[in-house]
Amino acid sequence: MLASEFPEVRQRLGGLVKKETGGVVVGEAGNGIKAMTLARHLRPDIVIMDSRLPYMEGLDTVSLSRMGGLDAAQSISRETKGTGVILLGNLDTGILAGPDLGPSREVYIAKDMAGARTLLSLQEVSDLVLQMSSVIFANVEARELTSFSQPAA
């Protein structure tokens, strides 16, 4: 399941999911309330969500809370046993919708591990989050790579 207020970001993350063997997006949410509701009903294996996901939206779609991603991630992790949550911390930088993400560049999950930034496949991050049974904090990077698990330059 994907959660970001920006449809283009959800689309790019959906491409990341579909790259994995058997990867399927079962639902999408544009705010924290919808993310929690969908997670409760759909019980996905993994939720990939923006840390700055609006918690709820007010009149004229003005976000009432910008820190809702962490709150929603913690609620999903607590209430939906068996669902892992990957909380992405840099989606607000425009990396997924930015102009430097050309057709030859792909999106990867980056995690600080053992003192270095490591690029991982979504499957590797999913395995990690399910083993830990908690929210995993990560970032997204767009680059050309020949293999995963290479330290970022």
FENPE-V222209 format. One record per helix or strand of 3 or more residues. SS is the DSSP state (2 for helix, 1 for strand). FROM is the first residue (numbers start at 1). TO is the last residue. If there is no record, write none. Layout:
SS:FROM:TO  SS:FROM:TO
This chain:
2:7:19  2:32:42  1:46:50  2:59:61  2:68:79  1:84:88  2:91:93  1:106:113  1:116:120  2:122:132  1:135:143
